[in-house]
Amino acid sequence: MEEENIFINKFFYNKGGHMKSEKKDLIYLFLVSTISFFSSLWASKADLMEARNFVTAREMVRSGNWLIPTMNGQFRFEKPPFPTWITGIFMKIFGTTTNEFILRIPVALLSIGMIFLIYYLVKLGTNNHRLAYITGLVTSTTFMLIKLGNKNTWDMFGYVLMFGFLTFIFKGLKESNNKNFLIASLFLGCSLLSKGPIPLYGMGLPFFGAYIFVYGFKDIRKNFWKLLLSIFVGIIIAGIWPLLMIIHEKNIFIKVMNKEASTWTNKHVRSIFYYLDYFIYTGVWIIFVLASFYKKWVKTKIQNKDFFSFLFFWNFLALILLSLIKMKKDRYAIPMYILSPMMGAHLIDYYLNKNWSEIFKKEKIFLKLHFLIVTIIAFGIPILFYIKGYTKGYIGTFYFAFVGFGFLYLGHIFIQVIFEKENLKKGLYATGVLMLFTSISTTWFVQRIVMDGVRDKYLPLSILKDQEQITLPVLTMDSDEILNVWNVGEKIVKIKNSSNLPKEFLLLEESDKNLVLKRFYPKYKLENFGTYYKYEDEDKLIYLYHVKKAK
């Protein structure tokens, strides 16, 4: 049995069942988180939020103006610039403004850093590096964190850096060390420069509320001036850029800030109950996350009761505060995606120390439910691959056989736990492996389907930025959306006055040639430059015309 399961045994724990040294745990945690956040960076094309960040960074690099961000040539004050600065730095380091894999490396590295911050906070709060290690493994294999850790947007920057601020505030409150408060202020400044005050509201305020509720006022009262100074320094760091923007473009900056404030109350308005299903996005750990909300029962199973209570109330208060904001999106619930798996990890750590015979009958029910769910996933995905992929020629025999064997092997482990009532520890660790394997294999599978069909006839619009072949100005009558700007690789100027146009230019339109010709004939003549798919995952075509003034 040991030889049969050598991968999972060797990767996570030794034959005696004891966790390896803390140093080796950190190495394993780094490997797992690297797989989580790097394995799928290549897969999807930039969405709207990424395109905004990439276009702004590209224009910073090309213009050399790193202080005043622009997007398609217009001032970009809607979002703070820290994530864009980092993206621009990677563009400079790697010499590319088009490679989306490279441009996502910053958020992947940040996400790996988040896992180690989680490890550090749990160790600080419990003095238990084994629990910290388990918590790191669980959070690094949480579905929504993997998904968000593959997108270079402002949200992960703001919340992960806020988590860093709170981690060192926690350490400072416990140790009264000036250095911790100084480090915390740097994290706070960078967080505010990434997402503004939202992470401070959605993650910071719940932290302090939970800390006071569980640990009392003593630590805060003792370190009050250090805490206040840390927050003040962080705000000063973050405040330098908007102050400079006010000096440079006061009216535009204030107008944009007022517009952003209005956006949070008028756009993407959802019910106050919108986030109540967020636990679904924890993926394979959903049963343990749900069980961890039965706080009274969980506290009978664990040793670190105060820290668990702190996480519980931190998560609960974050849910309430974020639910009060009218504007809601799935990615705004990052505090809960981080904190809920941390709660569930306490239960998982408890069961890693138990044999099946030591577990109460009622507890076995939810454990069996967990392993039933992951068994369905493990056997269901190969079936899906066979029906939707292999039989249609999207994936080859070798890939299907490799993926199928991997899932069936994991399913075999889960069935052993359910029916043979053994290998509970192996089954729990295999759950994390299942999440990683699912993330990697399905990403490839979906991309094969997305690129199929009529895409053999036309290329995606994004091929233009990759080829960097645009040398003429690009104009449009109606297609200056930012995804097009990113995919074309150049600024796109919207035509407002057709009487004052260049003698030669490229025209990007969603209308076919006959309709466009009516707008410009007889002063200009049109030639087809290319027909493209607007996006890789849509069938909508977009046309690029070479326009010359008629003689």
C-alpha positions as CSV (number, residue, x, y, z in Angstrom):
1,M,0.0,0.0,0.0
2,E,2.9,2.4,0.8
3,E,4.5,1.7,-2.5
4,E,1.3,2.1,-4.4
5,N,0.7,5.6,-3.0
6,I,4.4,6.7,-3.0
7,F,3.7,10.1,-4.7
8,I,1.2,11.4,-2.1
9,N,3.1,9.8,0.8
10,K,6.4,11.3,-0.2
11,F,5.0,14.7,-1.3
12,F,3.1,15.5,1.9
13,Y,4.2,13.4,4.8
14,N,6.7,10.7,5.9
15,K,6.0,7.0,6.5
16,G,5.7,7.5,10.2
17,G,2.8,9.9,9.6
18,H,4.6,12.8,11.2
19,M,5.0,16.1,9.3
20,K,8.5,16.8,8.1
21,S,10.6,19.6,9.4
22,E,9.3,23.1,9.1
23,K,12.0,24.0,6.5
24,K,10.8,21.1,4.2
25,D,7.2,22.0,4.8
26,L,7.9,25.5,3.5
27,I,9.6,24.0,0.4
28,Y,6.6,21.8,-0.2
29,L,4.3,24.7,0.3
30,F,6.2,26.7,-2.2
31,L,6.0,23.9,-4.8
32,V,2.3,23.5,-4.3
33,S,1.5,27.2,-4.5
34,T,3.8,27.5,-7.5
35,I,1.8,24.8,-9.3
36,S,-1.5,26.4,-8.3
37,F,-0.7,29.9,-9.5
38,F,1.7,29.3,-12.4
39,S,0.3,26.3,-14.2
40,S,-2.6,28.0,-15.9
41,L,-1.2,31.5,-16.5
42,W,-0.9,30.8,-20.2
43,A,-4.4,29.6,-20.8
44,S,-7.0,32.3,-21.0
45,K,-6.9,35.5,-22.9
46,A,-7.1,38.9,-21.2
47,D,-10.5,39.9,-19.9
48,L,-11.7,43.5,-19.7
49,M,-10.1,44.2,-16.3
50,E,-6.8,42.8,-17.3
51,A,-6.9,44.6,-20.7
52,R,-7.3,47.9,-18.8
53,N,-4.3,47.2,-16.7
54,F,-2.2,45.9,-19.6
55,V,-3.0,48.8,-21.9
56,T,-2.2,51.4,-19.2
57,A,1.1,49.6,-18.4
58,R,1.9,49.4,-22.1
59,E,1.4,53.2,-22.5
60,M,3.5,53.9,-19.5
61,V,6.4,51.9,-20.9
62,R,6.1,53.4,-24.4
63,S,5.7,57.0,-23.3
64,G,8.1,56.8,-20.4
65,N,5.5,58.7,-18.2
66,W,5.1,56.4,-15.1
67,L,3.5,59.1,-13.0
68,I,0.3,59.9,-15.0
69,P,-1.4,56.8,-16.2
70,T,-3.3,56.8,-19.5
71,M,-5.5,54.3,-21.2
72,N,-6.0,54.6,-25.0
73,G,-4.4,58.0,-24.7
74,Q,-6.9,59.3,-22.1
75,F,-6.1,59.9,-18.4
76,R,-6.7,56.8,-16.3
77,F,-7.4,57.9,-12.7
78,E,-10.2,55.4,-12.0
79,K,-7.8,52.9,-10.4
80,P,-4.6,53.6,-8.3
81,P,-1.4,52.8,-10.3
82,F,0.6,50.3,-8.1
83,P,-0.5,47.1,-10.0
84,T,0.1,48.9,-13.3
85,W,3.6,50.0,-12.2
86,I,4.5,46.4,-11.3
87,T,3.1,45.2,-14.7
88,G,5.1,47.9,-16.5
89,I,8.3,46.9,-14.7
90,F,7.8,43.3,-15.9
91,M,7.3,44.6,-19.4
92,K,10.6,46.3,-19.2
93,I,12.4,43.4,-17.5
94,F,11.2,40.8,-20.1
95,G,11.2,43.2,-23.1
96,T,7.6,42.5,-24.0
97,T,4.3,44.4,-24.0
98,T,2.2,41.6,-25.4
99,N,3.0,38.2,-23.7
100,E,0.1,37.7,-21.3
101,F,1.8,34.8,-19.5
102,I,4.7,37.2,-18.6
103,L,2.4,40.0,-17.6
104,R,0.5,37.7,-15.2
105,I,3.7,36.7,-13.3
106,P,3.3,39.6,-10.8
107,V,-0.1,38.4,-9.6
108,A,1.1,34.8,-9.5
109,L,4.1,35.8,-7.3
110,L,1.8,37.9,-5.2
111,S,-0.5,34.9,-4.7
112,I,2.4,32.7,-3.6
113,G,3.3,35.5,-1.2
114,M,-0.2,35.4,0.1
115,I,0.1,31.7,1.0
116,F,3.2,32.4,3.0
117,L,1.5,35.3,4.8
118,I,-1.3,32.9,5.7
119,Y,1.2,30.4,7.0
120,Y,2.9,33.2,9.0
121,L,-0.3,34.5,10.5
122,V,-1.5,31.1,11.5
123,K,1.8,30.3,13.1
124,L,1.8,33.6,15.0
125,G,-1.8,33.0,16.2
126,T,-1.4,29.3,17.2
127,N,2.4,28.6,17.6
128,N,1.7,25.5,15.5
129,H,3.7,25.3,12.3
130,R,1.9,22.1,11.4
131,L,-1.5,23.8,11.4
132,A,0.1,26.7,9.5
133,Y,1.4,24.3,6.9
134,I,-2.0,22.6,6.5
135,T,-3.7,26.0,6.2
136,G,-1.3,27.0,3.5
137,L,-2.0,23.8,1.5
138,V,-5.7,24.2,1.8
139,T,-5.8,27.9,0.7
140,S,-3.3,27.3,-2.2
141,T,-5.8,24.6,-3.5
142,T,-8.9,26.8,-3.1
143,F,-10.7,27.2,-6.4
144,M,-11.4,30.9,-6.4
145,L,-8.0,31.9,-5.1
146,I,-6.4,29.9,-7.9
147,K,-8.7,31.6,-10.4
148,L,-8.0,35.1,-9.1
149,G,-4.3,34.3,-8.8
150,N,-4.2,33.9,-12.6
151,K,-5.6,37.3,-13.4
152,N,-3.5,40.5,-13.3
153,T,-6.2,42.8,-11.9
154,W,-6.3,45.3,-9.1
155,D,-8.3,43.2,-6.7
156,M,-5.7,40.6,-5.7
157,F,-3.1,43.3,-5.3
158,G,-5.3,45.3,-3.0
159,Y,-6.5,42.5,-0.7
160,V,-3.2,40.5,-0.5
161,L,-1.3,43.6,0.4
162,M,-4.0,44.4,3.0
163,F,-3.6,40.9,4.4
164,G,0.1,41.6,4.7
165,F,-0.6,44.8,6.6
166,L,-2.9,42.9,9.0
167,T,-0.5,40.1,9.5
168,F,2.2,42.4,10.7
169,I,-0.3,44.4,12.7
170,F,-1.2,41.2,14.4
171,K,2.4,40.4,15.1
172,G,3.0,44.0,16.3
173,L,0.1,43.9,18.7
174,K,1.4,40.6,20.2
175,E,5.1,41.6,20.3
176,S,5.0,45.4,20.6
177,N,7.8,45.6,18.1
178,N,8.3,48.9,16.2
179,K,9.7,47.0,13.1
180,N,6.4,45.1,12.6
181,F,4.4,48.3,12.6
182,L,6.8,49.9,10.1
183,I,6.5,46.9,7.7
184,A,2.7,47.0,8.2
185,S,2.6,50.6,7.1
186,L,4.4,49.7,3.8
187,F,1.9,47.0,3.1
188,L,-0.9,49.4,3.8
189,G,0.5,52.1,1.6
190,C,0.8,49.6,-1.3
191,S,-2.7,48.2,-0.7
192,L,-4.2,51.7,-0.8
193,L,-2.2,52.4,-4.0
194,S,-3.7,49.2,-5.5
195,K,-7.4,49.3,-4.8
196,G,-8.1,52.4,-2.7
197,P,-9.9,52.1,0.6
198,I,-12.0,49.1,-0.3
199,P,-9.7,46.4,1.2
200,L,-9.3,48.5,4.3
201,Y,-13.1,48.5,4.6
202,G,-13.7,45.0,3.5
203,M,-10.8,43.2,5.3
204,G,-9.2,45.7,7.7
205,L,-12.2,46.9,9.7
206,P,-13.5,43.3,10.2
207,F,-10.0,42.4,11.4
208,F,-9.9,45.0,14.1
209,G,-13.5,44.2,15.1
210,A,-12.8,40.5,15.4
211,Y,-9.5,41.1,17.3
212,I,-11.2,43.3,19.9
213,F,-14.1,40.8,20.3
214,V,-11.8,37.8,20.8
215,Y,-8.6,39.3,22.4
216,G,-10.0,42.4,24.0
217,F,-8.6,46.0,24.0
218,K,-5.4,45.3,26.0
219,D,-3.0,44.8,23.1
220,I,-4.5,47.7,21.1
221,R,-4.5,50.0,24.1
222,K,-0.8,49.1,24.8
223,N,0.2,49.7,21.2
224,F,-2.3,52.4,20.3
225,W,0.2,55.1,19.2
226,K,2.3,52.7,17.2
227,L,-0.8,51.4,15.5
228,L,-2.1,54.9,14.7
229,L,1.4,55.9,13.4
230,S,1.5,52.8,11.2
231,I,-1.9,53.6,9.7
232,F,-0.9,57.3,9.3
233,V,2.4,56.4,7.5
234,G,0.6,54.0,5.2
235,I,-2.0,56.7,4.2
236,I,0.8,59.2,3.6
237,I,2.6,56.8,1.3
238,A,-0.6,56.1,-0.6
239,G,-1.6,59.8,-0.6
240,I,1.4,61.1,-2.5
241,W,0.2,59.9,-5.9
242,P,-3.4,61.3,-5.8
243,L,-2.0,64.6,-4.4
244,L,0.3,64.9,-7.4
245,M,-2.6,64.1,-9.7
246,I,-4.7,66.8,-8.1
247,I,-1.9,69.3,-8.6
248,H,-1.5,68.2,-12.2
249,E,-5.1,67.7,-13.3
250,K,-7.4,68.8,-10.5
251,N,-10.7,69.1,-12.3
252,I,-10.4,65.8,-14.2
253,F,-9.1,63.8,-11.2
254,I,-11.9,65.1,-8.9
255,K,-14.5,64.4,-11.7
256,V,-13.2,60.8,-12.0
257,M,-13.3,60.3,-8.2
258,N,-16.9,61.5,-8.0
259,K,-17.7,59.1,-10.9
260,E,-16.1,56.2,-9.1
261,A,-18.0,57.0,-5.9
262,S,-21.2,57.0,-7.9
263,T,-20.3,53.6,-9.5
264,W,-20.1,51.9,-6.1
265,T,-23.8,52.7,-5.5
266,N,-25.3,52.6,-9.0
267,K,-23.5,49.8,-11.0
268,H,-23.6,46.0,-10.6
269,V,-26.2,46.5,-7.8
270,R,-27.0,43.1,-6.2
271,S,-29.1,41.9,-3.3
272,I,-27.7,42.1,0.2
273,F,-27.7,38.3,0.2
274,Y,-25.5,38.1,-3.0
275,Y,-22.4,36.7,-1.2
276,L,-24.2,34.0,0.9
277,D,-23.2,31.4,-1.7
278,Y,-19.5,32.4,-1.7
279,F,-18.5,29.2,0.0
280,I,-19.2,27.3,-3.3
281,Y,-16.1,29.0,-4.7
282,T,-13.9,27.3,-2.2
283,G,-14.1,24.2,-4.5
284,V,-13.1,20.8,-3.2
285,W,-13.0,22.0,0.5
286,I,-16.6,23.2,0.5
287,I,-17.8,20.6,3.1
288,F,-15.1,21.5,5.6
289,V,-15.7,25.2,5.1
290,L,-19.5,24.7,5.7
291,A,-18.8,22.5,8.8
292,S,-16.4,25.1,10.2
293,F,-19.3,27.6,10.6
294,Y,-20.7,25.3,13.3
295,K,-18.3,27.1,15.6
296,K,-19.4,25.6,18.9
297,W,-18.8,22.1,17.6
298,V,-15.5,22.9,15.9
299,K,-14.1,24.4,19.1
300,T,-14.5,21.0,20.8
301,K,-12.2,19.5,18.2
302,I,-9.3,21.9,18.1
303,Q,-6.7,23.3,20.5
304,N,-6.4,26.9,19.2
305,K,-9.9,28.0,20.1
306,D,-9.2,31.8,20.4
307,F,-7.5,32.0,17.0
308,F,-10.3,30.0,15.3
309,S,-12.9,32.3,16.9
310,F,-10.8,35.3,15.6
311,L,-11.0,33.9,12.1
312,F,-14.7,33.1,12.4
313,F,-15.6,36.7,13.5
314,W,-13.2,38.2,11.0
315,N,-14.9,36.3,8.2
316,F,-18.4,37.0,9.5
317,L,-17.8,40.7,9.8
318,A,-16.2,40.9,6.3
319,L,-19.3,39.2,4.9
320,I,-21.6,41.7,6.6
321,L,-19.6,44.8,5.6
322,L,-19.2,43.7,1.9
323,S,-22.9,42.8,1.7
324,L,-23.8,46.3,2.7
325,I,-22.1,47.7,-0.4
326,K,-24.6,47.9,-3.3
327,M,-22.0,47.1,-6.0
328,K,-21.1,43.4,-5.8
329,K,-19.1,41.0,-7.9
330,D,-17.7,37.5,-7.1
331,R,-14.1,38.7,-7.1
332,Y,-14.9,41.3,-4.4
333,A,-15.4,38.5,-1.9
334,I,-11.7,37.8,-1.7
335,P,-11.6,38.2,2.2
336,M,-14.0,35.3,2.5
337,Y,-12.2,33.2,-0.1
338,I,-9.1,33.6,2.1
339,L,-10.6,33.3,5.6
340,S,-13.1,30.5,5.1
341,P,-10.5,27.9,3.9
342,M,-8.4,29.0,6.9
343,M,-11.3,28.1,9.1
344,G,-11.8,24.8,7.3
345,A,-8.1,24.0,7.7
346,H,-8.6,23.7,11.4
347,L,-11.0,20.8,10.9
348,I,-8.9,19.2,8.3
349,D,-5.9,19.3,10.6
350,Y,-7.9,17.6,13.3
351,Y,-8.9,14.8,11.0
352,L,-5.4,14.3,9.8
353,N,-4.6,13.1,13.3
354,K,-7.5,10.7,13.5
355,N,-8.1,7.1,12.3
356,W,-11.5,6.3,11.0
357,S,-12.3,4.2,14.1
358,E,-11.7,7.3,16.3
359,I,-14.3,9.4,14.6
360,F,-17.9,9.8,15.9
361,K,-20.7,8.4,13.8
362,K,-22.2,11.8,13.0
363,E,-18.8,13.2,11.9
364,K,-18.4,10.3,9.5
365,I,-21.5,11.5,7.6
366,F,-20.0,14.8,6.5
367,L,-16.7,13.1,5.8
368,K,-18.4,10.6,3.6
369,L,-20.2,13.4,1.9
370,H,-16.9,15.1,1.2
371,F,-15.4,12.0,-0.3
372,L,-18.5,11.3,-2.3
373,I,-18.2,14.8,-3.9
374,V,-14.5,14.4,-4.8
375,T,-15.1,10.9,-6.0
376,I,-17.8,12.2,-8.4
377,I,-15.3,14.8,-9.6
378,A,-12.5,12.3,-10.0
379,F,-14.6,9.9,-12.1
380,G,-16.8,12.5,-13.8
381,I,-14.0,14.6,-15.4
382,P,-12.5,11.6,-17.5
383,I,-16.1,10.8,-18.7
384,L,-16.5,14.5,-19.7
385,F,-13.1,14.5,-21.4
386,Y,-14.0,11.3,-23.4
387,I,-17.5,12.5,-24.5
388,K,-16.6,16.2,-25.2
389,G,-13.0,15.9,-26.1
390,Y,-11.5,12.6,-27.1
391,T,-14.4,11.4,-29.4
392,K,-14.4,14.7,-31.2
393,G,-10.6,14.8,-31.7
394,Y,-9.9,17.9,-29.4
395,I,-7.5,15.9,-27.3
396,G,-5.2,13.0,-28.2
397,T,-4.9,9.5,-26.9
398,F,-1.8,10.1,-24.8
399,Y,-3.3,13.2,-23.1
400,F,-6.6,11.4,-22.5
401,A,-4.9,8.3,-21.1
402,F,-2.6,10.3,-18.8
403,V,-5.3,12.5,-17.5
404,G,-7.8,9.6,-17.1
405,F,-5.3,7.5,-15.2
406,G,-4.5,10.4,-12.8
407,F,-8.2,11.0,-12.0
408,L,-9.0,7.3,-11.7
409,Y,-6.1,6.9,-9.3
410,L,-7.3,9.7,-7.1
411,G,-10.9,8.3,-7.3
412,H,-9.5,4.9,-6.2
413,I,-8.1,6.6,-3.0
414,F,-11.4,8.3,-2.2
415,I,-13.3,5.0,-2.6
416,Q,-10.9,3.3,-0.2
417,V,-11.8,5.9,2.4
418,I,-15.5,5.6,1.9
419,F,-15.8,1.8,1.7
420,E,-12.7,0.4,3.4
421,K,-12.7,3.1,6.1
422,E,-9.0,3.6,5.9
423,N,-6.4,6.0,4.5
424,L,-8.3,9.1,5.8
425,K,-5.1,11.1,5.8
426,K,-4.2,10.0,2.3
427,G,-7.7,10.9,1.1
428,L,-7.5,14.4,2.6
429,Y,-4.2,15.2,1.0
430,A,-5.4,13.6,-2.3
431,T,-8.2,16.2,-2.2
432,G,-5.7,19.0,-2.7
433,V,-4.0,17.1,-5.5
434,L,-7.4,16.6,-7.1
435,M,-7.9,20.4,-7.2
436,L,-4.5,21.0,-8.7
437,F,-5.0,18.2,-11.3
438,T,-8.4,19.5,-12.2
439,S,-7.2,23.1,-12.6
440,I,-4.4,22.1,-14.9
441,S,-6.1,19.5,-17.0
442,T,-9.5,21.3,-17.5
443,T,-7.8,24.5,-18.4
444,W,-6.0,22.8,-21.3
445,F,-9.2,21.0,-22.3
446,V,-11.3,24.1,-22.4
447,Q,-8.8,26.0,-24.4
448,R,-8.7,23.2,-27.0
449,I,-12.5,23.5,-27.4
450,V,-12.5,27.3,-27.5
451,M,-10.0,27.4,-30.3
452,D,-11.9,24.8,-32.4
453,G,-14.2,25.1,-35.4
454,V,-14.4,28.1,-37.6
455,R,-11.2,29.5,-36.0
456,D,-9.4,27.4,-38.6
457,K,-10.7,30.0,-41.1
458,Y,-10.1,33.2,-39.2
459,L,-7.4,34.4,-36.7
460,P,-8.3,36.1,-33.4
461,L,-7.8,39.9,-33.3
462,S,-5.1,39.4,-30.6
463,I,-2.8,38.1,-33.3
464,L,-2.2,41.7,-34.2
465,K,-0.5,42.7,-31.0
466,D,1.6,39.5,-31.0
467,Q,2.8,40.2,-34.5
468,E,3.3,43.9,-33.8
469,Q,2.5,44.7,-37.5
470,I,0.4,47.8,-37.1
471,T,2.3,50.9,-38.5
472,L,-0.5,53.2,-39.4
473,P,-2.9,55.0,-37.0
474,V,-6.0,53.0,-36.1
475,L,-9.3,54.7,-36.1
476,T,-12.8,53.5,-35.5
477,M,-16.4,54.6,-35.8
478,D,-17.7,52.4,-32.9
479,S,-15.2,49.9,-31.7
480,D,-12.8,51.6,-29.3
481,E,-13.5,49.3,-26.4
482,I,-10.4,48.5,-24.3
483,L,-10.2,44.8,-25.2
484,N,-9.9,45.9,-28.9
485,V,-7.2,48.4,-27.9
486,W,-5.2,45.7,-26.1
487,N,-5.6,43.1,-28.9
488,V,-4.7,45.5,-31.7
489,G,-1.6,46.6,-29.9
490,E,-2.1,50.3,-30.5
491,K,-4.3,53.2,-29.5
492,I,-7.6,53.3,-31.3
493,V,-9.0,56.8,-32.0
494,K,-12.7,57.2,-32.2
495,I,-13.8,59.3,-35.3
496,K,-15.7,62.3,-34.2
497,N,-15.3,64.5,-37.3
498,S,-15.0,62.6,-40.6
499,S,-14.0,65.8,-42.4
500,N,-10.5,65.9,-40.8
501,L,-9.0,62.4,-41.3
502,P,-5.5,61.3,-42.1
503,K,-4.7,60.5,-45.8
504,E,-4.0,56.9,-44.9
505,F,-5.1,54.9,-41.8
506,L,-6.5,51.6,-40.6
507,L,-10.2,51.4,-39.7
508,L,-11.5,48.9,-37.2
509,E,-15.2,48.1,-37.5
510,E,-17.8,45.5,-36.7
511,S,-19.6,46.3,-39.9
512,D,-18.8,44.6,-43.3
513,K,-17.2,46.5,-46.1
514,N,-20.3,47.5,-48.0
515,L,-21.7,49.4,-45.0
516,V,-18.4,51.0,-44.2
517,L,-17.8,52.0,-47.8
518,K,-21.0,54.1,-47.8
519,R,-19.6,56.3,-45.0
520,F,-16.3,57.1,-46.8
521,Y,-17.1,56.9,-50.6
522,P,-16.1,58.6,-52.8
523,K,-13.4,60.6,-50.8
524,Y,-11.7,57.4,-49.6
525,K,-11.1,53.9,-51.0
526,L,-11.1,50.8,-48.8
527,E,-9.1,47.6,-48.9
528,N,-9.5,44.7,-46.6
529,F,-6.6,44.5,-44.2
530,G,-8.0,41.4,-42.4
531,T,-11.0,39.7,-40.9
532,Y,-10.7,38.4,-37.3
533,Y,-12.5,36.9,-34.5
534,K,-13.2,39.6,-32.0
535,Y,-12.4,37.3,-29.1
536,E,-11.2,33.7,-29.0
537,D,-14.4,32.6,-27.1
538,E,-16.9,34.3,-29.4
539,D,-18.0,33.8,-33.0
540,K,-18.4,37.6,-33.6
541,L,-16.2,38.9,-36.4
542,I,-14.5,42.2,-36.6
543,Y,-12.9,43.8,-39.7
544,L,-9.8,45.9,-40.2
545,Y,-9.7,48.1,-43.3
546,H,-6.9,49.9,-45.0
547,V,-8.2,53.3,-45.9
548,K,-6.6,55.7,-48.4
549,K,-7.7,59.0,-49.6
550,A,-8.8,58.8,-53.2
551,K,-6.9,60.8,-55.7
